[in-house]
């Protein structure tokens, strides 16, 4: 397929740039896919809607939906008519039309919320907490389908922006104010701890991740106001809201980052994320250079041997970093997870198989002697409900070295 480059503005290396968008949600888990074999290919879908479902009571829930206007097709019946979109949402049993009229002052996202009964969201006799959602763009003749997991209202509280719209990701920028609903006058504790900037070990190395041993430190007390809203300011790293009576009870978890978590806009992050394919000496030289941008340019130019090819390599590499951040971020940014590491170096697998607690990523023709299969195991983690670890094996040494060599010789094609 031909990938639409995300590099449209913010000039960087060789005239390329980095621009990313967010996905996911704090109280729900959202997986969006247009192709079951390429679920981590952001470009495989033209639509990237978002949904958050917040339990209201035992009978109903508040549903927050949003879609980018630029991703929808707007048409008009005549030269005098306004441009209008035609969307259809399907949430479990509920289905409704969503039309929008395009105006010059329209915001980027078309947002709407509603309260629906649980019987409308779940199919009869359904025992799972997964709600299937589909958005159809009738005029463009395309659709997006994904699942949203509904959390226990007694144990998890949704996080809201200051405009009281729920966050669509587990991440917030340091200094943001996060709101959550709670009984008026109730007391809570805000705790946080920075996350070490560790890199995952290569697939053939056996180094244990210890992010599950991190212990947040109490920072402040949080009191809900008369309207039933409480707030706190995000620190860098893990942020949790604890029950003041039982501080072992985590009711909300947010990860604070200095920049929006899925963006690769600054030079420091571009250099950091290049570590998978750089030698230690090259990496240290770029970090300590008086002109780090020139040093990074020189690295990519040396890989490609010519400017246009270097620009293509940059777009592919940091495009994969972008996708890793979108799909795999949790306690660690997506590019620093096991799945992110493999995704960046190897690209989108030819096939992905999933079970309740595992993912198998298959590169090459399944069953052939040259195929490479990575197995990721889902791990219970106190700070991350999307944490997978790679089943490391010394047999990965050769394919890993081969892919790194391909990068360094400029022999990587766009996904």
C-alpha positions, 0 to 999 in steps of 0.5 A: 500500500502507499502510506500517506505521510504524516509529515506535513508541517513543522519543518525538520530533518531534510525538510520532513516534519513530524505530526501526530494525533492521539487515540485511546481513552482513560476509562476505556480501551479502544482498538481501531482496525480496518484490516485484521491482518494490519491492526496497527497500521494507522493509515489503513483506515480513512476514519479515526473516530474516538469514543468514551463510555462513562457509566452513569448508573446501573441502568445507563451510561454517558457516551462521548463520540467525536470524529475529525471533520477533515476525515469525513466527506462533505457534499452538497445537492446544489451550488446553493446548498451547504456542504453536509456529511452523512454518518451512521453510528452503530453502538451495540444495539443502538443506531443513529444518523449523524449529519454535520453541516460544514461552516468556516468556523467549525472546530477540528473535531465534531463532538457529541454526547448522549445518555443511553440505556445499557440495554441499548449498548449490549446485546441480549445475554451478552456477558462481556464488557466490550461494546462494538462500535462502527462508524460509517461514512455513507458518502465516502463509502468507508467505515471503521469498527472497534471495541470499547471496554467499559470500566467498573464505575465503583473502581474507575473514574473517568478523567475529564479535560477542563472543558469537561470532555473526557480524555481520549487517552491515558496521557496528559501533558504535564501541567494540565488540570485533570477533572474527575467526578466524585461525591461532593465533599469526598477526599482523595489522594493524588500520587505520582512518580517519574518513569525511568527513561529505560529502553527495552532490551533487544529481542535476543537479550534477557533483561527484565522490565521492572516498571511494575515495581515503581511506587508512586509518592503521595503529593496532595489531597484532593477535595471534591467541590459542591458540584461533584468535581475534583481536580489535580495538576498532572506531574511528569510520569505516573499519576494516580488518584487513590481512595483517601481511606484505602490508598491501595485502591486506585480509582484513576491512572494518568501518565504525564508527558512533557509533550503530547505523548504521541508526537515526535516533534522535538529533536531530542526524541528523534535522536532517542528513538533512533537508538534501535538502529544506531551504534552506541558511539553514534548515539552518544555522538549525536546526543553530545553534538554541538549541532545535534540536528546536523549530526542526525541529518548526517546519520540518515544521509550516511544510511541513504547515500542521497537526500531524497532516499534519506527523506523517505527513510526518515518518514518511514522510521518516525512514522513507525514511531508515531504508530507505536506511540498511538497503539502501544503507549501506557506506563511507557511511551509506545516507542519504548515498549517491546511491541513498539521496538519490533514495530519500528524495526520490522514494520507492520507484520504480514499477519497478527494472531491474537488470543486473550493473553497473547499476540503473535506477529508473523513476518514472512509467509507463515509456516515457511522456514524464513518466517519470523514470529514474535510472541507478546504476552499480556502482563498484569501491571499495576500502572498499565492495562496494555502491557505486553512483554516479548518472549525473548529468544537468542534465535531472534539475533540473526533476523534482528541484525539483518533488519538493522543492517537493512536500515543502515544500508537504506534498504527499507521500503515504506509500509 
